[in-house]
Structures are given as C-alpha cells and as structure tokens.
Amino acid sequence: MLNYGLIAIFDNDADYANSLADFFRLKGGISSEIVVFTRIDSFEEYAKKHTFDILLINEEFIPTVTVESESLQHNIFTLCERKTIYEDNAGICLFKYTSAEEVLRQVMANYKPVVPGVTIPFVDKQKSKIVGIYSPLNRCGKTSFALALAMQISLTSSCIFLSFDDFSTLGSIACDNYTQVKTLDDLLYYFAQQSSEIFDSKLLSVVKKVQHLDFIPPSEQSCAIGEMNSSERILFIQGLINTGRYDYIFVDMGATSPVYPLLQLCHKIYVPTLDGDAYSDLKVKHFMASLGNTTSDSKISIERVSPPVINYNSHNSEYIYALTSGEMAQYVTSLLHNIDI
C-alpha cells in the first residue's frame, strides 16, 4: 500500500481543529490522511503506534505531552495565541487565529520530509485550475476530447496539457519531427533534480505549441511515468503550478492507479463514455458512484460526457483540424456554453 503521509491536528477546540483539517483537504490538495485530536490521552495513545509527518498542536498541550515518539521530533507547528511567527524548541509557532490559508502556507513553506519515501504533496489550487479527464473505458475518445477541450480554453486563457497515458501516440500525432523532440520523460528527469529553478527553466525547452496550447509531448514508452506513484504525480503538477504561467492545467489521467488522489485535486473532472453500450454504461455508473464517495470536496464538479469519435489518419494537420473545426470542436464549444470551468 502506498503511504501518502499522516498529518495530525491537536487542539482543544474541536470545531477549529476539524475546520482546519477540512481546509487542508479541500484547499490544499492534500491526499494524505489527516487525524484530529482534542484530548491528551487519545493523542498519546495514537502517537505510540504512528509516526506523524506533520503535527499541529495547541501550545497549552506542549508541557503535558509525555509520550516519547519520533512523531514529536520533526515538523511540529505550535498553534499559539501570539501573532508573531517564530521558531523555538517546540517547533515553529503559528498564530492560531490567522486565516486557515495562512496556516497552510506556513506549513507548506516550512515542511521538510523526514520519512524516506514519504512526501506530503501540497497543491495550491488557488493559483491554477486543474481539469482532469479520466474514464474507466478504453477507446472512448478520451484523449481527443481532452486535447480539443484544452485547445478551446487556450484561446482565451493560458493552458498546458499533459498526459499520463502509457505508450501514448499523441505526441507523434500532434508534433512534427516527434523523434527529435523532448518529452515528458525528459521533464520528469529535470523535476527529479529537486530544483524549482532547473524545472522552470527546462519546462520551456520541452513544451511545444499546438496552436495556442502549451503541450508536453508524452513519451511513447513512459517508463518514468510507470514508476511514479500518486504523490509524485501530484508534486509534479505542483511544479507546473509553481511556475505561475498557467490559468489551467489539463491532465489526461491515462490508466493512473490509484486515480482518486489525483482526481481530488481537480476543479473539474470530465468522464468520457460511450453511447449505446450497456456494459460500458454500467461500468461508468459504478465508477461515478465510487468517485462521489471518494472525493470529499463538494466543490469538485464531475461531468459525464459522450464526445464524438475522431478517426485519425496519417495527416497530423487533419487531426488537429478535426479537433478545432470539426464535430469535436462543435461538441466542446456547446459543452462550454453550458458549463463554467
């Protein structure tokens, strides 16, 4: 089982603690488990058996904690009633009654991973809108729809498109001289250097233009993608957000597994399906039901769509034309008239 990290919030005000936890989940794009405590006995019992990646604790409980745990040695944020943010032996002190957004920002800025292989992925969804396209079906026009949608929005907003599909053919279709261009695998290599400056500077060397849309060419093999877990994919999306270049990030989820942590990041989720196929219809209904139970953010908009099928031939320009001027373009335009993403 993949470990997405563990965050604990320990405060004597249950309403405050639960509200802060909800904000972290819904606004911070955090797929980690978040646990809330209001009593010292339940906190210490839990701390004996678990390691917290991040602990936010009310200052009045600091002197009374007796349990010895690695959880109490790293990434401690003390919730205090003083307005000055400072650091002492108990960790970084945060003014408890500031905005939840400011608390999250300070945690993001000062968090340092301490458990090997575990990184809390923070995504600031306020900077960019993330649009996810995913379907449990194959051959349903998902990728063509995703690209057509992104190209339509790029006419009025700054957009970037990436695909987590394995063995994708989209790059060779959308890019000329594809064998000579850099791909998502190259960008993942730059991202692995853990330098925002390197990633930001190399991004433009990888991105290609498909009309007005910034397009990250996918790898035809995507070996690097297959080795990424959901937390790493979330961090990669955060890297794109941090460049500050894009109003929208369109993510073709491919066959991502598990897909739910990534979908929880999205402002909008489109689920392409097939018309007139009873088995496909039932499969999509089951997926939609599970998605509704898993995504706790009520503000996430989930839309089932039935895009037209694009029959690709060997001419790249004709495929792009079909996405921007043909039946698919008409479908996307009509969709956007009725839905605001």
C-alpha positions as CSV (number, residue, x, y, z in Angstrom):
1,M,0.0,0.0,0.0
2,L,1.3,3.5,-0.9
3,N,1.9,5.8,2.0
4,Y,0.6,9.3,1.4
5,G,1.8,10.6,4.8
6,L,0.0,11.4,8.1
7,I,-1.0,14.8,9.4
8,A,-2.2,15.3,13.0
9,I,-4.1,18.4,14.3
10,F,-4.3,18.5,18.2
11,D,-6.4,21.3,19.6
12,N,-8.9,21.6,22.5
13,D,-11.4,23.4,20.2
14,A,-13.0,20.6,18.1
15,D,-14.7,22.9,15.7
16,Y,-11.4,24.8,15.0
17,A,-9.4,21.6,14.5
18,N,-12.0,20.0,12.2
19,S,-12.4,23.1,10.2
20,L,-8.6,23.4,9.7
21,A,-8.5,19.7,8.7
22,D,-11.3,20.3,6.1
23,F,-9.4,23.3,4.7
24,F,-6.2,21.3,4.3
25,R,-8.1,18.6,2.5
26,L,-10.2,20.8,0.2
27,K,-8.0,23.8,-0.5
28,G,-4.5,22.3,0.0
29,G,-5.0,19.4,-2.4
30,I,-3.7,17.0,0.2
31,S,-4.3,13.3,-0.3
32,S,-2.6,12.4,3.0
33,E,-4.6,11.1,6.0
34,I,-5.5,13.8,8.4
35,V,-6.4,12.9,12.0
36,V,-7.8,15.3,14.7
37,F,-7.4,15.1,18.5
38,T,-8.9,17.1,21.3
39,R,-7.8,15.1,24.3
40,I,-4.3,14.3,25.6
41,D,-5.0,10.6,26.3
42,S,-6.2,9.8,22.9
43,F,-3.4,11.7,21.2
44,E,-0.7,9.9,23.2
45,E,-2.2,6.5,22.6
46,Y,-2.3,7.2,18.9
47,A,1.3,8.7,18.9
48,K,2.7,5.5,20.4
49,K,1.8,3.5,17.3
50,H,2.0,6.0,14.5
51,T,4.5,8.4,13.0
52,F,3.2,11.9,12.1
53,D,4.8,13.6,9.1
54,I,3.3,16.9,10.3
55,L,1.9,17.8,13.7
56,L,0.0,20.9,14.5
57,I,-0.5,21.2,18.3
58,N,-2.0,23.8,20.6
59,E,0.7,25.4,22.8
60,E,-1.2,24.5,26.0
61,F,-0.6,20.8,25.4
62,I,3.1,21.0,24.8
63,P,4.1,20.8,28.6
64,T,1.7,17.9,29.2
65,V,2.7,15.5,26.4
66,T,4.7,12.7,28.0
67,V,4.8,10.1,25.2
68,E,8.3,9.6,23.6
69,S,7.9,9.3,19.8
70,E,9.7,10.2,16.6
71,S,6.5,12.0,15.7
72,L,7.3,14.7,18.2
73,Q,10.8,15.4,16.8
74,H,10.1,16.8,13.3
75,N,7.7,19.1,11.5
76,I,6.0,20.4,14.7
77,F,3.8,23.5,14.3
78,T,2.6,25.0,17.6
79,L,-0.7,26.8,17.4
80,C,-0.4,29.7,19.7
81,E,-2.3,32.9,20.6
82,R,0.6,35.2,19.8
83,K,0.6,36.9,16.4
84,T,4.4,36.6,15.7
85,I,5.5,33.6,13.8
86,Y,8.8,32.3,15.2
87,E,10.7,29.1,15.9
88,D,11.6,27.6,19.3
89,N,12.5,24.2,20.7
90,A,8.9,23.0,20.3
91,G,8.9,23.8,16.6
92,I,7.5,26.7,14.5
93,C,4.8,28.7,16.3
94,L,1.9,29.9,14.3
95,F,-0.8,32.4,15.3
96,K,-3.8,30.2,15.8
97,Y,-6.4,32.8,14.8
98,T,-4.9,33.8,11.5
99,S,-6.6,32.5,8.4
100,A,-6.5,28.8,7.6
101,E,-4.9,29.7,4.3
102,E,-2.0,31.4,6.1
103,V,-1.6,28.4,8.4
104,L,-1.4,26.1,5.3
105,R,1.0,28.5,3.6
106,Q,3.4,28.4,6.6
107,V,3.2,24.6,6.8
108,M,3.9,24.3,3.1
109,A,6.9,26.7,3.4
110,N,8.5,25.0,6.4
111,Y,7.6,21.3,5.9
112,K,10.6,19.0,5.5
113,P,10.1,15.3,4.6
114,V,11.6,13.1,7.4
115,V,10.4,9.6,6.5
116,P,12.1,8.0,3.5
117,G,9.8,7.6,0.5
118,V,7.0,9.7,2.1
119,T,6.4,13.3,0.9
120,I,3.2,15.2,1.7
121,P,2.1,16.6,-1.7
122,F,0.7,20.2,-1.2
123,V,-1.1,21.7,-4.2
124,D,-2.1,25.3,-4.2
125,K,-5.3,25.0,-6.3
126,Q,-5.9,28.8,-6.0
127,K,-3.1,29.5,-8.5
128,S,-4.3,27.3,-11.3
129,K,-7.5,25.4,-12.1
130,I,-6.8,21.7,-12.7
131,V,-9.1,19.9,-15.1
132,G,-8.9,16.1,-15.1
133,I,-10.1,13.8,-17.9
134,Y,-10.4,10.2,-16.9
135,S,-12.5,7.2,-17.9
136,P,-12.6,3.6,-16.8
137,L,-13.3,2.7,-20.5
138,N,-10.9,2.2,-23.4
139,R,-11.4,3.6,-26.9
140,C,-14.0,6.2,-25.8
141,G,-12.4,9.3,-27.3
142,K,-10.9,10.4,-24.0
143,T,-7.6,11.8,-25.3
144,S,-9.0,13.5,-28.3
145,F,-11.7,15.1,-26.2
146,A,-9.1,16.2,-23.6
147,L,-6.9,17.8,-26.2
148,A,-9.8,19.5,-28.0
149,L,-11.1,20.9,-24.7
150,A,-7.7,22.3,-23.7
151,M,-7.2,23.8,-27.2
152,Q,-10.6,25.6,-26.9
153,I,-9.9,27.0,-23.5
154,S,-6.4,28.1,-24.6
155,L,-8.0,30.6,-27.0
156,T,-8.8,32.8,-24.0
157,S,-6.6,31.5,-21.1
158,S,-3.0,30.3,-20.6
159,C,-3.2,26.5,-20.6
160,I,-0.9,23.5,-20.5
161,F,-1.7,19.9,-21.4
162,L,-0.1,16.7,-20.2
163,S,-1.0,13.0,-20.4
164,F,-0.1,10.2,-18.1
165,D,-1.1,7.6,-20.7
166,D,1.3,4.7,-21.2
167,F,2.6,4.1,-24.7
168,S,0.9,7.3,-25.9
169,T,0.7,8.0,-29.7
170,L,-0.5,11.5,-29.1
171,G,3.0,13.1,-29.4
172,S,3.7,11.7,-32.8
173,I,0.3,12.8,-33.9
174,A,0.4,16.4,-32.6
175,C,4.1,17.1,-33.1
176,D,6.2,17.3,-36.2
177,N,9.6,15.5,-36.2
178,Y,8.5,13.8,-33.0
179,T,11.6,11.5,-32.8
180,Q,13.7,14.7,-32.3
181,V,11.6,16.4,-29.6
182,K,12.0,16.2,-25.8
183,T,9.1,14.5,-24.0
184,L,7.5,14.2,-20.6
185,D,10.2,11.7,-19.6
186,D,12.8,14.5,-20.1
187,L,10.8,16.9,-18.0
188,L,10.4,14.3,-15.2
189,Y,14.2,13.9,-15.2
190,Y,14.6,17.7,-14.7
191,F,11.9,17.6,-12.0
192,A,13.8,14.9,-10.1
193,Q,16.7,17.3,-9.7
194,Q,14.5,18.9,-6.9
195,S,15.3,22.4,-8.1
196,S,12.4,24.7,-9.0
197,E,14.8,26.9,-10.9
198,I,16.0,24.0,-13.1
199,F,12.5,22.7,-13.6
200,D,11.2,26.2,-14.5
201,S,14.0,26.9,-17.0
202,K,13.8,23.5,-18.6
203,L,10.0,23.5,-19.0
204,L,10.0,25.7,-22.0
205,S,12.6,23.6,-23.7
206,V,10.2,20.6,-23.5
207,V,6.9,22.3,-24.1
208,K,5.6,22.5,-27.7
209,K,2.8,24.7,-29.1
210,V,-0.3,23.1,-30.6
211,Q,-1.8,26.3,-31.9
212,H,-2.3,28.4,-28.7
213,L,-1.9,25.5,-26.2
214,D,1.3,24.6,-24.4
215,F,1.7,20.8,-24.9
216,I,4.1,18.4,-23.1
217,P,4.8,15.7,-25.6
218,P,4.2,12.3,-23.9
219,S,6.7,9.5,-24.1
220,E,5.9,6.6,-26.4
221,Q,7.0,4.2,-23.7
222,S,6.5,6.3,-20.5
223,C,8.8,4.1,-18.4
224,A,9.3,7.0,-15.9
225,I,5.5,7.5,-15.6
226,G,5.0,3.9,-14.7
227,E,7.4,4.3,-11.8
228,M,5.6,7.3,-10.3
229,N,3.1,6.9,-7.5
230,S,0.2,9.3,-7.0
231,S,2.1,11.5,-4.5
232,E,4.9,12.0,-7.0
233,R,2.4,12.9,-9.8
234,I,0.8,15.4,-7.5
235,L,4.1,17.0,-6.7
236,F,4.9,17.2,-10.5
237,I,1.6,19.0,-11.0
238,Q,2.5,21.4,-8.2
239,G,5.7,22.1,-10.0
240,L,3.7,23.2,-13.0
241,I,1.5,25.4,-10.8
242,N,4.6,27.0,-9.1
243,T,5.9,28.3,-12.5
244,G,2.9,30.8,-12.3
245,R,2.4,30.5,-16.1
246,Y,-0.9,28.8,-16.4
247,D,-4.5,29.5,-15.6
248,Y,-5.5,25.9,-16.4
249,I,-3.6,22.6,-16.3
250,F,-5.3,19.9,-18.3
251,V,-4.4,16.3,-17.2
252,D,-5.3,13.3,-19.2
253,M,-5.1,10.8,-16.4
254,G,-4.5,7.7,-18.6
255,A,-4.7,4.5,-16.6
256,T,-3.4,6.1,-13.4
257,S,-3.7,3.8,-10.4
258,P,-4.8,4.7,-7.8
259,V,-6.6,7.6,-9.6
260,Y,-8.6,9.0,-6.7
261,P,-5.8,11.1,-5.1
262,L,-5.2,12.9,-8.4
263,L,-8.9,13.5,-9.1
264,Q,-9.2,15.1,-5.7
265,L,-7.0,17.9,-7.0
266,C,-9.3,18.8,-9.8
267,H,-11.7,21.7,-10.0
268,K,-13.5,19.9,-12.8
269,I,-13.5,16.2,-13.9
270,Y,-14.7,15.0,-17.2
271,V,-15.6,11.3,-17.6
272,P,-15.9,10.4,-21.3
273,T,-18.2,7.4,-22.1
274,L,-19.7,5.5,-25.0
275,D,-23.3,5.8,-26.1
276,G,-25.4,2.7,-26.8
277,D,-23.2,0.2,-24.9
278,A,-24.9,-1.3,-21.9
279,Y,-21.8,-2.8,-20.4
280,S,-19.8,0.5,-20.7
281,D,-22.7,2.4,-19.3
282,L,-22.8,0.2,-16.2
283,K,-19.1,0.4,-15.7
284,V,-19.1,4.2,-15.9
285,K,-22.0,4.4,-13.4
286,H,-20.1,2.2,-10.9
287,F,-17.1,4.5,-11.3
288,M,-19.1,7.7,-10.9
289,A,-20.6,6.3,-7.8
290,S,-17.2,5.4,-6.3
291,L,-15.9,8.8,-7.3
292,G,-18.7,10.6,-5.5
293,N,-18.0,8.6,-2.3
294,T,-14.2,9.1,-2.5
295,T,-13.9,12.8,-3.4
296,S,-14.9,14.7,-0.2
297,D,-14.7,18.1,-1.8
298,S,-18.3,19.0,-2.7
299,K,-17.0,21.8,-4.9
300,I,-15.5,19.4,-7.4
301,S,-17.6,19.3,-10.5
302,I,-17.9,15.9,-12.2
303,E,-19.4,15.7,-15.7
304,R,-20.0,12.7,-17.8
305,V,-19.6,13.4,-21.5
306,S,-20.1,11.5,-24.8
307,P,-17.7,13.0,-27.3
308,P,-17.7,12.1,-31.0
309,V,-15.2,9.7,-32.2
310,I,-12.3,11.1,-34.2
311,N,-11.0,8.7,-36.9
312,Y,-7.3,9.5,-37.1
313,N,-5.4,9.2,-40.4
314,S,-1.8,9.7,-41.3
315,H,-2.0,13.5,-41.7
316,N,-1.3,15.3,-38.4
317,S,-2.8,18.6,-39.6
318,E,-6.1,17.0,-40.4
319,Y,-6.3,15.5,-36.9
320,I,-5.7,18.9,-35.3
321,Y,-8.2,20.5,-37.7
322,A,-10.8,17.9,-36.7
323,L,-10.3,18.9,-33.1
324,T,-10.6,22.6,-33.6
325,S,-13.0,23.0,-36.5
326,G,-15.0,19.7,-36.9
327,E,-17.6,17.8,-35.0
328,M,-15.4,17.6,-31.8
329,A,-14.9,21.3,-31.8
330,Q,-18.7,21.9,-32.0
331,Y,-19.3,19.5,-29.2
332,V,-16.7,21.1,-26.9
333,T,-18.0,24.6,-27.7
334,S,-21.5,23.6,-26.9
335,L,-20.4,22.0,-23.7
336,L,-18.5,25.1,-22.5
337,H,-21.5,27.3,-23.2
338,N,-23.4,25.4,-20.5
339,I,-20.7,24.7,-18.0
340,D,-18.2,27.1,-16.4
341,I,-14.9,25.6,-15.5
